[in-house]
Amino acid sequence: MIGGPLNDVRLIFQGDTYANGLPPGWRVRVRSARYSPMASTVLLGSAYAPEGDVPTSVLLLEGDPIPSVLAIATGAAPGLPSGEVVGAIGNVSMNDHGVAVFASESGIWLVEGETLVSIAVKGDPVPFLPGHTFTGGFADAAMNNHGEVVAYAEVSGNDGVIFTGLPGDLREVAQLRHLPDLPNGEAPDTLFQGPIINANGTIAFVLNSGPSDTYRPAGVYVTTGNSLTRIVAFGDPVPGYPVDWTFGEVSFNRIQMNARDQIIFQANLNPPTGFPRVPSLWGWSPGQGLFLLTAGDRSLELVTGETVGGDKVIHAFAEGTQSESSGGQDGAIRLLSDNGQAVFAIFESVQRQYIVALTLPGIGDINADGLITGADLSVLLSQFGNNVKPGDSGDFNLDGLVTGSDLSVLLSALANQN
């Protein structure tokens, strides 16, 4: 044994077990867990009747010796009108203070200890759209350490809205049919996925930006304050590739953002023939815009002194986004730290599987060469006073205009890099 015995090992959940609050004979299997040292573990799972094989989604709280039901799809919850049930439960998010939030078809709730507190439920008036009510379709809630949430819901007289804020003080981020820069004037289907909200209140999410009858999770958006920017969408040209290459699907569960508002995400790239698609990993930073980290037709060179079997090069991904050798894990993002360290998976083959780390270009490194120099200053000055795509060409504050405030950010970065 390396490093001696571990002295704080405890069993949180044993698979296929009973839970307090379920009918006799029911069993639970857990799909995911959210943990904080400040609270008990919250578990999302599936409950099965004794003679049934159709699962019912259930939210559990860690217990001793067995967990307890917090919410179940077929049951009631605080704030719901009489006769309404929770419905299918989606993702669960927990902040560092141990407060969790989850969304279901019928509403969004906080988990505070053993108590559920409704944020918004079906039938509630929409505080930022007078005369409208929430009609359901709540999806993919997330929360930061300040207790701010971000989520999606359908509302009366509208396809749906994305909203954020503190419980009791919600505000609109965007209505789906009024998102900026949708390709070819397309109206998105009601598909909002993978939201993240960091400590700054910056929000990133993936949205279907295709026609309503086509499932294409393709648009990546970021927002700060009242500014909403589309980073990329299905059909966009691919920077650094021939003109007839375009972005394909974006993986909604492979997007992360740090406290510097930097984002990484995985996407397919479509060649002119449409096949084979090339999996790729991209980064985005305020002021720098979109940049390629690696792709299936590229390779990564390891730093000085490091080799793999005597080789200094790792080929980026196995062939195809969902290749058998990778189990669909090529480009799966494990971590994006606040200092810009990105950790992700690479599968060259069954025998050659890696977890690798690289550092995103720092804030101020507009040309992504790893340095903050006069070359970056030249790029910014060449665009000074111009309207640009928010976040590109030195627009650090995402207002779509390169001004003195952006110049101040770059000059500070130049002064502080050493």
C-alpha positions as CSV (number, residue, x, y, z in Angstrom):
1,M,0.0,0.0,0.0
2,I,1.4,3.4,-1.0
3,G,1.2,6.2,1.6
4,G,-0.4,4.2,4.4
5,P,-4.1,3.5,5.1
6,L,-6.8,6.0,4.4
7,N,-8.6,6.9,7.6
8,D,-11.7,8.7,6.4
9,V,-13.4,6.1,4.1
10,R,-17.2,5.9,4.3
11,L,-19.9,4.3,2.3
12,I,-22.3,6.8,0.8
13,F,-24.4,4.5,-1.2
14,Q,-24.6,0.8,-2.0
15,G,-26.1,0.0,-5.4
16,D,-29.5,-1.5,-6.0
17,T,-30.7,-0.8,-2.4
18,Y,-33.8,0.5,-0.6
19,A,-34.3,4.2,0.3
20,N,-36.5,5.8,3.0
21,G,-39.6,7.2,1.4
22,L,-40.0,4.6,-1.3
23,P,-42.9,2.0,-1.3
24,P,-41.9,-1.4,0.1
25,G,-39.9,-3.6,-2.3
26,W,-38.6,-0.7,-4.5
27,R,-34.9,-0.4,-5.3
28,V,-32.7,2.5,-6.4
29,R,-29.7,2.7,-8.7
30,V,-27.7,6.0,-8.6
31,R,-26.6,7.8,-11.8
32,S,-24.7,10.7,-10.3
33,A,-23.8,12.4,-7.1
34,R,-23.0,15.9,-5.9
35,Y,-20.9,16.4,-2.8
36,S,-19.7,19.3,-0.6
37,P,-17.9,19.1,2.7
38,M,-20.6,21.5,3.9
39,A,-23.5,19.2,3.3
40,S,-24.7,15.6,2.9
41,T,-24.3,14.1,-0.6
42,V,-27.2,14.5,-3.0
43,L,-27.8,11.5,-5.3
44,L,-29.7,11.4,-8.5
45,G,-30.9,8.0,-9.5
46,S,-33.6,5.7,-10.8
47,A,-36.2,3.9,-8.7
48,Y,-37.6,0.5,-9.8
49,A,-40.8,-1.1,-8.6
50,P,-40.6,-4.8,-7.5
51,E,-42.0,-6.2,-10.7
52,G,-41.2,-3.3,-13.0
53,D,-38.3,-2.5,-15.4
54,V,-39.4,1.1,-16.2
55,P,-37.4,3.5,-14.0
56,T,-38.7,6.5,-12.2
57,S,-36.2,9.3,-11.6
58,V,-35.6,10.1,-7.9
59,L,-33.5,12.5,-5.9
60,L,-31.9,11.2,-2.7
61,L,-30.1,12.5,0.3
62,E,-27.3,10.5,1.8
63,G,-28.4,8.8,5.0
64,D,-27.2,6.4,7.7
65,P,-27.6,3.6,7.0
66,I,-29.7,4.2,3.9
67,P,-30.6,7.3,1.9
68,S,-33.9,9.2,2.0
69,V,-36.0,10.4,-0.9
70,L,-36.0,14.2,-1.4
71,A,-38.1,14.1,-4.6
72,I,-39.5,11.6,-7.0
73,A,-40.9,12.1,-10.5
74,T,-44.3,10.7,-9.5
75,G,-44.6,12.7,-6.3
76,A,-45.5,16.3,-5.2
77,A,-43.0,19.0,-4.1
78,P,-43.2,22.4,-2.4
79,G,-44.9,25.1,-4.5
80,L,-46.5,22.8,-7.1
81,P,-50.3,23.2,-7.7
82,S,-52.5,20.5,-6.4
83,G,-52.4,17.4,-8.6
84,E,-49.2,18.3,-10.3
85,V,-46.1,16.0,-9.9
86,V,-42.4,16.7,-10.1
87,G,-41.9,14.9,-13.4
88,A,-38.6,13.6,-14.8
89,I,-35.7,15.0,-12.8
90,G,-32.7,16.3,-14.8
91,N,-29.3,17.4,-13.7
92,V,-28.3,18.4,-10.1
93,S,-25.8,21.2,-9.4
94,M,-24.2,21.9,-6.0
95,N,-22.0,24.8,-5.0
96,D,-19.1,24.8,-2.5
97,H,-21.4,25.8,0.3
98,G,-23.4,22.6,0.0
99,V,-26.5,24.1,-1.5
100,A,-27.9,22.1,-4.4
101,V,-30.3,23.0,-7.2
102,F,-32.2,20.7,-9.6
103,A,-34.7,21.0,-12.4
104,S,-37.5,18.8,-13.4
105,E,-40.3,19.0,-16.0
106,S,-42.4,21.0,-13.5
107,G,-40.0,23.3,-11.6
108,I,-36.7,24.2,-10.1
109,W,-35.9,23.7,-6.4
110,L,-33.1,24.3,-4.0
111,V,-31.9,21.6,-1.7
112,E,-31.0,23.1,1.7
113,G,-30.2,20.3,4.1
114,E,-33.3,18.0,4.1
115,T,-35.6,20.8,2.8
116,L,-36.7,21.6,-0.8
117,V,-37.4,25.3,-1.5
118,S,-39.1,26.2,-4.8
119,I,-37.5,28.8,-7.0
120,A,-40.0,28.6,-9.8
121,V,-42.7,26.0,-10.7
122,K,-45.4,25.4,-13.2
123,G,-48.1,28.0,-12.9
124,D,-46.0,30.6,-11.2
125,P,-46.1,34.2,-12.7
126,V,-42.9,35.1,-14.5
127,P,-41.4,38.0,-12.6
128,F,-39.6,39.5,-15.5
129,L,-42.5,39.0,-18.1
130,P,-45.7,40.6,-16.6
131,G,-48.8,38.7,-17.6
132,H,-47.0,35.5,-18.4
133,T,-46.7,32.3,-16.4
134,F,-44.3,29.4,-16.3
135,T,-45.9,26.5,-18.2
136,G,-43.2,23.8,-17.5
137,G,-40.3,22.4,-19.5
138,F,-37.8,23.5,-16.8
139,A,-34.3,22.2,-17.7
140,D,-30.7,22.1,-16.6
141,A,-30.4,24.4,-13.6
142,A,-27.0,25.4,-12.3
143,M,-25.8,27.5,-9.4
144,N,-22.7,29.4,-8.4
145,N,-21.2,30.0,-4.9
146,H,-23.2,33.2,-4.5
147,G,-26.4,31.3,-4.8
148,E,-27.3,32.7,-8.3
149,V,-29.0,30.2,-10.5
150,V,-29.4,29.8,-14.3
151,A,-32.1,27.7,-15.9
152,Y,-34.5,27.4,-18.8
153,A,-38.3,27.2,-18.8
154,E,-41.2,27.4,-21.2
155,V,-43.6,30.3,-20.5
156,S,-47.1,31.2,-21.8
157,G,-47.1,33.1,-25.1
158,N,-43.4,32.3,-25.7
159,D,-41.3,29.3,-26.8
160,G,-39.1,29.6,-23.7
161,V,-36.7,31.8,-21.8
162,I,-33.3,31.5,-20.1
163,F,-33.2,33.2,-16.8
164,T,-30.8,33.8,-13.9
165,G,-30.6,35.5,-10.5
166,L,-31.1,34.8,-6.8
167,P,-34.3,33.0,-5.6
168,G,-36.9,35.7,-5.4
169,D,-35.0,38.0,-7.7
170,L,-35.0,36.3,-11.1
171,R,-34.3,38.2,-14.4
172,E,-34.3,37.3,-18.1
173,V,-31.1,36.3,-19.9
174,A,-32.7,35.7,-23.3
175,Q,-35.8,34.6,-25.1
176,L,-35.0,31.7,-27.4
177,R,-36.3,33.4,-30.6
178,H,-34.3,36.5,-29.9
179,L,-30.8,35.1,-29.4
180,P,-28.1,37.0,-31.4
181,D,-26.4,35.7,-34.5
182,L,-28.5,32.7,-35.2
183,P,-27.2,31.1,-38.5
184,N,-29.4,31.8,-41.5
185,G,-32.1,33.4,-39.4
186,E,-33.0,30.0,-37.9
187,A,-35.2,29.9,-34.8
188,P,-33.9,27.4,-32.2
189,D,-35.9,24.5,-30.9
190,T,-36.5,24.6,-27.1
191,L,-33.3,22.9,-26.2
192,F,-31.1,24.5,-23.6
193,Q,-28.2,22.4,-22.2
194,G,-25.0,22.3,-20.2
195,P,-25.4,25.7,-18.4
196,I,-22.6,27.0,-16.2
197,I,-22.6,30.1,-14.0
198,N,-19.3,31.2,-12.4
199,A,-18.6,33.4,-9.4
200,N,-18.7,36.5,-11.7
201,G,-22.3,35.7,-12.8
202,T,-21.0,34.9,-16.3
203,I,-23.2,32.3,-17.9
204,A,-22.2,29.8,-20.7
205,F,-24.6,27.3,-22.3
206,V,-25.2,25.1,-25.3
207,L,-28.4,25.6,-27.4
208,N,-29.9,23.9,-30.4
209,S,-29.7,26.5,-33.1
210,G,-31.2,24.4,-35.9
211,P,-34.8,24.2,-37.2
212,S,-37.4,23.1,-34.8
213,D,-37.7,19.7,-36.5
214,T,-34.0,18.9,-36.4
215,Y,-32.0,18.0,-33.3
216,R,-28.7,19.9,-33.6
217,P,-27.0,20.9,-30.3
218,A,-24.8,23.4,-31.9
219,G,-24.8,26.9,-30.5
220,V,-22.4,27.9,-27.7
221,Y,-23.3,31.2,-26.0
222,V,-21.7,33.3,-23.2
223,T,-23.2,36.2,-21.3
224,T,-21.9,38.8,-18.9
225,G,-24.2,41.3,-17.5
226,N,-26.7,42.3,-20.3
227,S,-24.4,41.1,-23.1
228,L,-25.0,37.8,-24.9
229,T,-22.5,36.5,-27.4
230,R,-22.7,33.5,-29.6
231,I,-19.3,31.8,-29.6
232,V,-20.0,29.3,-32.4
233,A,-23.0,27.6,-34.1
234,F,-23.6,24.7,-36.4
235,G,-22.5,25.6,-40.0
236,D,-20.0,28.3,-38.9
237,P,-16.6,28.3,-40.8
238,V,-13.8,26.7,-38.8
239,P,-10.9,29.1,-38.0
240,G,-7.6,27.8,-39.4
241,Y,-9.2,25.2,-41.7
242,P,-10.0,25.4,-45.4
243,V,-13.0,27.7,-46.2
244,D,-15.4,24.8,-46.9
245,W,-15.0,23.2,-43.4
246,T,-17.8,23.9,-40.9
247,F,-18.7,23.3,-37.3
248,G,-21.0,20.4,-36.6
249,E,-22.5,19.3,-33.3
250,V,-21.3,20.7,-30.0
251,S,-21.3,18.3,-27.1
252,F,-23.5,19.8,-24.4
253,N,-21.9,17.8,-21.6
254,R,-18.4,18.8,-22.6
255,I,-18.3,22.5,-21.9
256,Q,-16.6,24.1,-18.9
257,M,-15.8,27.7,-17.7
258,N,-13.5,29.1,-15.1
259,A,-13.5,32.2,-12.9
260,R,-11.6,34.1,-15.7
261,D,-14.6,33.6,-18.0
262,Q,-12.5,31.2,-20.2
263,I,-14.4,28.4,-21.8
264,I,-13.5,25.0,-23.4
265,F,-15.9,22.8,-25.3
266,Q,-15.8,19.8,-27.6
267,A,-17.3,19.9,-31.2
268,N,-17.3,17.9,-34.4
269,L,-15.8,19.5,-37.5
270,N,-17.5,18.7,-40.9
271,P,-15.3,18.4,-44.0
272,P,-16.7,19.3,-47.4
273,T,-17.8,15.7,-48.0
274,G,-19.5,15.6,-44.6
275,F,-17.6,12.5,-43.5
276,P,-15.6,11.5,-41.6
277,R,-16.3,14.1,-39.0
278,V,-13.3,15.3,-37.0
279,P,-13.7,15.6,-33.2
280,S,-12.0,18.7,-31.8
281,L,-11.5,20.7,-28.6
282,W,-11.7,24.5,-28.5
283,G,-11.1,27.3,-26.1
284,W,-12.5,30.8,-25.9
285,S,-11.2,33.8,-23.8
286,P,-12.5,37.3,-23.5
287,G,-10.5,39.6,-25.8
288,Q,-9.0,36.7,-27.7
289,G,-12.1,34.9,-29.0
290,L,-12.1,31.3,-30.3
291,F,-9.0,29.2,-30.6
292,L,-8.3,25.5,-31.4
293,L,-6.7,23.4,-28.6
294,T,-6.5,20.1,-30.6
295,A,-8.4,18.0,-33.1
296,G,-8.5,14.5,-34.5
297,D,-6.3,15.5,-37.5
298,R,-3.7,17.2,-35.2
299,S,-1.2,16.0,-32.7
300,L,0.1,17.3,-29.3
301,E,3.8,17.6,-28.7
302,L,4.8,17.0,-25.0
303,V,6.9,19.4,-23.1
304,T,10.7,19.1,-22.9
305,G,11.7,16.0,-21.0
306,E,8.4,14.1,-21.3
307,T,7.8,11.2,-23.6
308,V,5.3,8.4,-24.1
309,G,7.1,5.2,-25.1
310,G,10.0,7.3,-26.3
311,D,7.6,9.4,-28.4
312,K,7.1,13.1,-27.8
313,V,3.9,13.3,-29.8
314,I,0.4,12.2,-28.9
315,H,-2.1,12.0,-31.8
316,A,-5.1,13.9,-30.6
317,F,-8.2,11.6,-30.9
318,A,-9.2,8.2,-32.1
319,E,-11.1,8.3,-35.4
320,G,-14.7,9.4,-35.0
321,T,-16.4,11.1,-32.1
322,Q,-17.9,8.0,-30.6
323,S,-15.1,5.5,-31.6
324,E,-15.2,2.0,-30.0
325,S,-11.7,2.5,-28.6
326,S,-12.6,5.7,-26.8
327,G,-16.0,4.7,-25.6
328,G,-17.1,8.1,-26.7
329,Q,-14.7,9.8,-24.3
330,D,-12.3,11.5,-26.7
331,G,-12.2,15.1,-25.7
332,A,-14.1,14.6,-22.4
333,I,-13.1,17.5,-20.3
334,R,-12.1,16.6,-16.7
335,L,-11.1,20.0,-15.4
336,L,-10.7,23.7,-16.3
337,S,-9.0,25.4,-13.4
338,D,-9.1,29.1,-12.6
339,N,-5.5,29.6,-13.7
340,G,-6.3,28.2,-17.2
341,Q,-5.2,24.6,-16.8
342,A,-7.3,22.3,-19.0
343,V,-7.3,18.5,-18.4
344,F,-9.0,16.2,-20.9
345,A,-9.0,12.7,-22.3
346,I,-7.3,11.3,-25.4
347,F,-7.7,7.8,-26.7
348,E,-5.4,6.9,-29.6
349,S,-6.5,3.2,-29.2
350,V,-7.5,0.8,-26.5
351,Q,-3.9,0.4,-25.6
352,R,-3.0,4.1,-25.8
353,Q,-5.2,6.1,-23.5
354,Y,-4.2,9.4,-21.9
355,I,-5.3,12.2,-19.6
356,V,-3.4,15.3,-20.6
357,A,-3.1,18.8,-19.4
358,L,-2.4,22.1,-21.2
359,T,-2.5,25.7,-20.3
360,L,-4.9,28.1,-22.1
361,P,-3.4,31.3,-23.3
362,G,-3.6,33.9,-20.6
363,I,-6.0,36.9,-20.6
364,G,-4.2,39.5,-22.8
365,D,-2.6,36.9,-25.1
366,I,-4.8,37.9,-28.1
367,N,-2.8,36.0,-30.8
368,A,-2.6,32.8,-28.6
369,D,1.2,32.4,-28.9
370,G,1.7,31.8,-25.2
371,L,3.1,35.3,-24.6
372,I,1.7,38.7,-23.9
373,T,3.8,41.1,-26.0
374,G,3.8,44.0,-28.3
375,A,2.3,41.8,-31.0
376,D,-0.9,41.5,-28.9
377,L,-0.9,45.3,-28.4
378,S,-0.6,45.7,-32.2
379,V,-3.7,43.6,-32.8
380,L,-5.7,45.6,-30.3
381,L,-4.5,49.0,-31.7
382,S,-5.4,47.9,-35.2
383,Q,-9.0,47.4,-34.1
384,F,-9.1,50.4,-31.7
385,G,-12.4,52.2,-32.0
386,N,-13.9,49.5,-34.2
387,N,-17.0,47.4,-33.7
388,V,-15.9,43.7,-33.5
389,K,-17.6,40.4,-32.6
390,P,-17.9,40.6,-28.8
391,G,-14.9,38.9,-27.2
392,D,-12.7,39.1,-30.3
393,S,-9.6,41.2,-31.2
394,G,-9.0,42.7,-27.8
395,D,-12.6,43.2,-26.7
396,F,-12.1,42.1,-23.1
397,N,-15.3,43.5,-21.7
398,L,-17.5,41.9,-24.4
399,D,-19.3,45.1,-25.4
400,G,-18.4,44.6,-29.1
401,L,-16.2,47.7,-29.2
402,V,-12.4,48.0,-28.7
403,T,-11.9,51.0,-26.5
404,G,-9.6,52.4,-23.8
405,S,-11.1,50.1,-21.2
406,D,-9.9,47.1,-23.2
407,L,-6.5,48.7,-23.7
408,S,-6.2,49.1,-19.9
409,V,-6.8,45.4,-19.5
410,L,-4.0,44.5,-21.9
411,L,-1.5,47.1,-20.5
412,S,-2.2,45.7,-17.0
413,A,-1.5,42.1,-18.3
414,L,1.7,43.3,-20.0
415,A,2.8,44.9,-16.7
416,N,1.9,41.9,-14.5
417,Q,3.0,38.9,-16.6
418,N,6.3,38.7,-14.9
